[in-house]
Amino acid sequence: MRTLARGASTPVVSIPHSMAVSIASSTPSRAQRRSARRSWSR
């Protein structure tokens, strides 16, 4: 989670807590979808 937050182009401090939470919750799902797509393509 920390690595993902660091990768974000916008700093977490500047983003409101609620926004940061929503982004953090949406990030893992996106990563899982990407990994799933890669495995499927293989």
C-alpha distance matrix in Angstrom:
0.0 3.8 5.5 5.1 6.2 8.7 9.8 10.8 14.5 14.9 13.8 12.0 15.1 17.5 16.0 17.2 15.1 16.0 15.1 11.6 11.2 12.9 10.9 7.5 9.6 11.3 8.7 8.1 11.8 12.6 11.0 12.9 16.0 16.0 15.9 18.5 20.6 20.6 21.7 24.3 25.7 26.2
3.8 0.0 3.8 5.4 5.1 6.2 8.6 10.0 13.3 13.6 11.8 10.4 13.1 15.9 15.2 16.8 15.0 16.8 15.8 12.1 12.6 14.8 12.6 9.6 12.5 14.1 11.3 11.5 15.3 15.5 13.8 16.2 19.1 18.6 18.6 21.6 23.4 23.1 24.4 27.1 28.2 28.6
5.5 3.8 0.0 3.8 5.5 5.0 6.2 8.8 12.0 13.3 12.3 12.0 15.0 17.2 16.7 18.9 17.7 19.2 17.6 14.0 15.0 16.4 13.5 11.1 13.9 14.6 11.2 11.4 15.1 14.5 12.3 15.1 17.7 16.5 16.5 19.9 21.3 20.6 22.2 25.0 25.7 26.0
5.1 5.4 3.8 0.0 3.8 5.4 5.0 6.4 10.1 11.4 11.2 10.7 14.2 15.9 14.7 16.9 15.9 16.8 14.8 11.6 12.5 13.3 10.1 8.1 11.0 11.0 7.6 8.6 12.0 11.2 9.6 12.7 14.9 14.0 14.7 17.8 19.0 18.8 20.7 23.1 23.9 24.7
6.2 5.1 5.5 3.8 0.0 3.8 5.4 5.2 8.7 8.8 7.9 7.0 10.4 12.3 11.3 13.6 12.8 14.3 12.4 8.9 10.6 12.1 9.1 7.5 11.1 11.7 9.0 10.8 14.1 13.5 12.7 15.8 17.8 17.2 18.3 21.2 22.3 22.4 24.4 26.6 27.4 28.3
8.7 6.2 5.0 5.4 3.8 0.0 3.8 5.4 7.8 8.7 7.6 8.3 11.1 13.0 13.1 15.9 15.6 17.5 15.4 12.1 14.3 15.7 12.5 11.2 14.8 15.1 12.1 13.8 17.0 15.9 14.7 18.0 20.0 18.7 19.6 22.8 23.7 23.2 25.4 27.9 28.2 29.0
9.8 8.6 6.2 5.0 5.4 3.8 0.0 3.8 6.2 8.6 9.2 10.4 13.6 14.6 14.3 17.4 17.4 18.7 16.0 13.2 15.3 15.8 12.2 11.5 14.8 14.1 10.8 12.8 15.6 13.7 12.5 16.1 17.6 15.9 17.1 20.4 20.8 20.3 22.9 25.2 25.2 26.1
10.8 10.0 8.8 6.4 5.2 5.4 3.8 0.0 3.8 5.4 6.9 8.0 11.5 11.8 11.0 14.2 14.7 15.8 12.8 10.5 13.0 13.2 9.6 9.9 13.3 12.4 9.7 12.7 15.0 13.2 13.0 16.7 17.7 16.5 18.4 21.3 21.5 21.7 24.3 26.2 26.3 27.7
14.5 13.3 12.0 10.1 8.7 7.8 6.2 3.8 0.0 3.8 6.6 9.2 11.9 11.2 11.3 14.9 16.3 17.5 14.2 12.5 15.7 15.6 12.1 13.2 16.5 15.2 13.0 16.2 18.2 15.9 16.0 19.8 20.3 18.8 21.0 23.9 23.7 23.8 26.7 28.4 28.1 29.7
14.9 13.6 13.3 11.4 8.8 8.7 8.6 5.4 3.8 0.0 3.8 6.4 8.6 7.5 7.7 11.5 13.3 14.7 11.6 10.2 13.8 14.1 11.1 12.5 15.9 15.2 13.7 17.0 19.1 17.4 17.9 21.5 22.2 21.2 23.5 26.1 26.1 26.6 29.4 31.0 31.0 32.7
13.8 11.8 12.3 11.2 7.9 7.6 9.2 6.9 6.6 3.8 0.0 3.8 5.4 5.7 6.9 10.4 11.7 14.0 11.7 9.5 13.1 14.4 11.9 12.4 16.1 16.3 14.7 17.6 20.2 19.1 19.2 22.6 23.9 23.1 24.9 27.7 28.1 28.4 31.0 32.8 33.1 34.5
12.0 10.4 12.0 10.7 7.0 8.3 10.4 8.0 9.2 6.4 3.8 0.0 3.8 5.5 5.2 7.8 8.2 10.8 9.0 6.3 9.7 11.6 9.7 9.9 13.5 14.3 13.2 15.9 18.5 18.1 18.5 21.5 23.0 22.8 24.4 27.0 27.8 28.4 30.6 32.5 33.2 34.6
15.1 13.1 15.0 14.2 10.4 11.1 13.6 11.5 11.9 8.6 5.4 3.8 0.0 3.8 5.5 7.3 8.3 11.6 10.6 8.7 11.9 14.2 12.9 13.1 16.5 17.7 16.9 19.5 22.1 21.9 22.3 25.2 26.8 26.6 28.2 30.7 31.7 32.2 34.4 36.3 37.0 38.4
17.5 15.9 17.2 15.9 12.3 13.0 14.6 11.8 11.2 7.5 5.7 5.5 3.8 0.0 3.8 6.6 9.1 11.7 10.1 9.3 12.9 14.4 13.1 14.3 17.5 18.1 17.6 20.7 22.9 22.2 23.1 26.2 27.2 27.1 29.1 31.5 32.0 32.8 35.2 36.8 37.3 39.0
16.0 15.2 16.7 14.7 11.3 13.1 14.3 11.0 11.3 7.7 6.9 5.2 5.5 3.8 0.0 3.8 6.5 8.3 6.3 6.0 9.6 10.7 9.8 11.5 14.3 14.8 14.9 18.1 19.9 19.5 20.8 23.6 24.5 24.8 26.9 29.0 29.6 30.7 33.0 34.4 35.1 37.0
17.2 16.8 18.9 16.9 13.6 15.9 17.4 14.2 14.9 11.5 10.4 7.8 7.3 6.6 3.8 0.0 3.8 5.5 5.2 6.1 8.6 10.0 10.6 12.1 14.2 15.4 16.2 19.0 20.6 20.8 22.4 24.8 25.8 26.5 28.6 30.3 31.2 32.6 34.7 35.9 37.0 38.9
15.1 15.0 17.7 15.9 12.8 15.6 17.4 14.7 16.3 13.3 11.7 8.2 8.3 9.1 6.5 3.8 0.0 3.8 5.4 5.0 6.1 8.6 9.8 10.3 12.1 14.1 15.1 17.3 19.1 19.9 21.2 23.3 24.7 25.7 27.4 29.1 30.4 31.8 33.5 34.8 36.3 38.0
16.0 16.8 19.2 16.8 14.3 17.5 18.7 15.8 17.5 14.7 14.0 10.8 11.6 11.7 8.3 5.5 3.8 0.0 3.8 5.5 5.1 6.3 8.7 9.9 10.6 12.4 14.2 16.5 17.5 18.6 20.4 22.1 23.2 24.7 26.5 27.7 29.0 30.8 32.4 33.4 35.0 36.9
15.1 15.8 17.6 14.8 12.4 15.4 16.0 12.8 14.2 11.6 11.7 9.0 10.6 10.1 6.3 5.2 5.4 3.8 0.0 3.8 5.4 5.1 6.1 8.5 9.9 10.5 12.1 15.0 15.9 16.3 18.3 20.4 21.1 22.2 24.4 25.8 26.7 28.5 30.4 31.3 32.6 34.7
11.6 12.1 14.0 11.6 8.9 12.1 13.2 10.5 12.5 10.2 9.5 6.3 8.7 9.3 6.0 6.1 5.0 5.5 3.8 0.0 3.8 5.5 5.1 6.0 8.5 9.8 10.3 13.0 14.8 15.2 16.5 18.8 20.1 20.9 22.7 24.5 25.6 26.9 28.8 30.2 31.4 33.1
11.2 12.6 15.0 12.5 10.6 14.3 15.3 13.0 15.7 13.8 13.1 9.7 11.9 12.9 9.6 8.6 6.1 5.1 5.4 3.8 0.0 3.8 5.5 5.1 6.1 8.5 9.9 11.6 13.2 14.5 15.9 17.5 19.0 20.5 21.9 23.3 24.9 26.5 27.9 29.2 30.9 32.5
12.9 14.8 16.4 13.3 12.1 15.7 15.8 13.2 15.6 14.1 14.4 11.6 14.2 14.4 10.7 10.0 8.6 6.3 5.1 5.5 3.8 0.0 3.8 5.5 5.2 6.1 8.6 10.9 11.4 12.4 14.6 16.1 17.0 18.6 20.6 21.6 22.8 24.8 26.4 27.2 28.8 30.9
10.9 12.6 13.5 10.1 9.1 12.5 12.2 9.6 12.1 11.1 11.9 9.7 12.9 13.1 9.8 10.6 9.8 8.7 6.1 5.1 5.5 3.8 0.0 3.8 5.4 5.0 6.0 9.1 10.2 10.3 12.2 14.4 15.2 16.2 18.3 19.8 20.8 22.4 24.3 25.4 26.7 28.6
7.5 9.6 11.1 8.1 7.5 11.2 11.5 9.9 13.2 12.5 12.4 9.9 13.1 14.3 11.5 12.1 10.3 9.9 8.5 6.0 5.1 5.5 3.8 0.0 3.8 5.5 5.2 7.1 9.3 10.2 11.1 13.0 14.8 15.8 17.1 18.9 20.4 21.7 23.2 24.7 26.3 27.8
9.6 12.5 13.9 11.0 11.1 14.8 14.8 13.3 16.5 15.9 16.1 13.5 16.5 17.5 14.3 14.2 12.1 10.6 9.9 8.5 6.1 5.2 5.4 3.8 0.0 3.8 5.6 6.3 7.3 9.3 10.8 11.8 13.3 15.2 16.5 17.5 19.3 21.1 22.2 23.4 25.3 27.0
11.3 14.1 14.6 11.0 11.7 15.1 14.1 12.4 15.2 15.2 16.3 14.3 17.7 18.1 14.8 15.4 14.1 12.4 10.5 9.8 8.5 6.1 5.0 5.5 3.8 0.0 3.8 5.8 5.5 6.4 8.9 10.2 10.8 12.6 14.6 15.5 16.7 18.7 20.3 21.1 22.7 24.7
8.7 11.3 11.2 7.6 9.0 12.1 10.8 9.7 13.0 13.7 14.7 13.2 16.9 17.6 14.9 16.2 15.1 14.2 12.1 10.3 9.9 8.6 6.0 5.2 5.6 3.8 0.0 3.8 5.5 5.2 6.3 8.7 9.9 10.7 12.4 14.2 15.4 16.7 18.5 19.9 21.2 22.9
8.1 11.5 11.4 8.6 10.8 13.8 12.8 12.7 16.2 17.0 17.6 15.9 19.5 20.7 18.1 19.0 17.3 16.5 15.0 13.0 11.6 10.9 9.1 7.1 6.3 5.8 3.8 0.0 3.8 5.4 5.0 6.1 8.6 9.8 10.5 12.0 14.1 15.3 16.4 18.0 19.8 21.1
11.8 15.3 15.1 12.0 14.1 17.0 15.6 15.0 18.2 19.1 20.2 18.5 22.1 22.9 19.9 20.6 19.1 17.5 15.9 14.8 13.2 11.4 10.2 9.3 7.3 5.5 5.5 3.8 0.0 3.8 5.5 5.1 6.2 8.7 9.9 10.3 12.2 14.3 15.2 16.1 18.2 20.0
12.6 15.5 14.5 11.2 13.5 15.9 13.7 13.2 15.9 17.4 19.1 18.1 21.9 22.2 19.5 20.8 19.9 18.6 16.3 15.2 14.5 12.4 10.3 10.2 9.3 6.4 5.2 5.4 3.8 0.0 3.8 5.4 5.0 6.2 8.7 9.7 10.5 12.4 14.3 15.1 16.4 18.5
11.0 13.8 12.3 9.6 12.7 14.7 12.5 13.0 16.0 17.9 19.2 18.5 22.3 23.1 20.8 22.4 21.2 20.4 18.3 16.5 15.9 14.6 12.2 11.1 10.8 8.9 6.3 5.0 5.5 3.8 0.0 3.8 5.4 5.1 6.2 8.5 9.8 10.7 12.4 14.1 15.4 16.7
12.9 16.2 15.1 12.7 15.8 18.0 16.1 16.7 19.8 21.5 22.6 21.5 25.2 26.2 23.6 24.8 23.3 22.1 20.4 18.8 17.5 16.1 14.4 13.0 11.8 10.2 8.7 6.1 5.1 5.4 3.8 0.0 3.8 5.4 5.1 6.0 8.5 9.8 10.5 12.0 14.1 15.3
16.0 19.1 17.7 14.9 17.8 20.0 17.6 17.7 20.3 22.2 23.9 23.0 26.8 27.2 24.5 25.8 24.7 23.2 21.1 20.1 19.0 17.0 15.2 14.8 13.3 10.8 9.9 8.6 6.2 5.0 5.4 3.8 0.0 3.8 5.5 5.0 6.1 8.6 9.8 10.2 12.1 14.2
16.0 18.6 16.5 14.0 17.2 18.7 15.9 16.5 18.8 21.2 23.1 22.8 26.6 27.1 24.8 26.5 25.7 24.7 22.2 20.9 20.5 18.6 16.2 15.8 15.2 12.6 10.7 9.8 8.7 6.2 5.1 5.4 3.8 0.0 3.8 5.4 5.1 6.2 8.7 9.8 10.6 12.4
15.9 18.6 16.5 14.7 18.3 19.6 17.1 18.4 21.0 23.5 24.9 24.4 28.2 29.1 26.9 28.6 27.4 26.5 24.4 22.7 21.9 20.6 18.3 17.1 16.5 14.6 12.4 10.5 9.9 8.7 6.2 5.1 5.5 3.8 0.0 3.8 5.4 5.1 6.2 8.5 9.9 10.7
18.5 21.6 19.9 17.8 21.2 22.8 20.4 21.3 23.9 26.1 27.7 27.0 30.7 31.5 29.0 30.3 29.1 27.7 25.8 24.5 23.3 21.6 19.8 18.9 17.5 15.5 14.2 12.0 10.3 9.7 8.5 6.0 5.0 5.4 3.8 0.0 3.8 5.4 5.1 6.0 8.5 9.9
20.6 23.4 21.3 19.0 22.3 23.7 20.8 21.5 23.7 26.1 28.1 27.8 31.7 32.0 29.6 31.2 30.4 29.0 26.7 25.6 24.9 22.8 20.8 20.4 19.3 16.7 15.4 14.1 12.2 10.5 9.8 8.5 6.1 5.1 5.4 3.8 0.0 3.8 5.5 5.0 6.1 8.6
20.6 23.1 20.6 18.8 22.4 23.2 20.3 21.7 23.8 26.6 28.4 28.4 32.2 32.8 30.7 32.6 31.8 30.8 28.5 26.9 26.5 24.8 22.4 21.7 21.1 18.7 16.7 15.3 14.3 12.4 10.7 9.8 8.6 6.2 5.1 5.4 3.8 0.0 3.8 5.4 5.2 6.3
21.7 24.4 22.2 20.7 24.4 25.4 22.9 24.3 26.7 29.4 31.0 30.6 34.4 35.2 33.0 34.7 33.5 32.4 30.4 28.8 27.9 26.4 24.3 23.2 22.2 20.3 18.5 16.4 15.2 14.3 12.4 10.5 9.8 8.7 6.2 5.1 5.5 3.8 0.0 3.8 5.5 5.1
24.3 27.1 25.0 23.1 26.6 27.9 25.2 26.2 28.4 31.0 32.8 32.5 36.3 36.8 34.4 35.9 34.8 33.4 31.3 30.2 29.2 27.2 25.4 24.7 23.4 21.1 19.9 18.0 16.1 15.1 14.1 12.0 10.2 9.8 8.5 6.0 5.0 5.4 3.8 0.0 3.8 5.3
25.7 28.2 25.7 23.9 27.4 28.2 25.2 26.3 28.1 31.0 33.1 33.2 37.0 37.3 35.1 37.0 36.3 35.0 32.6 31.4 30.9 28.8 26.7 26.3 25.3 22.7 21.2 19.8 18.2 16.4 15.4 14.1 12.1 10.6 9.9 8.5 6.1 5.2 5.5 3.8 0.0 3.8
26.2 28.6 26.0 24.7 28.3 29.0 26.1 27.7 29.7 32.7 34.5 34.6 38.4 39.0 37.0 38.9 38.0 36.9 34.7 33.1 32.5 30.9 28.6 27.8 27.0 24.7 22.9 21.1 20.0 18.5 16.7 15.3 14.2 12.4 10.7 9.9 8.6 6.3 5.1 5.3 3.8 0.0
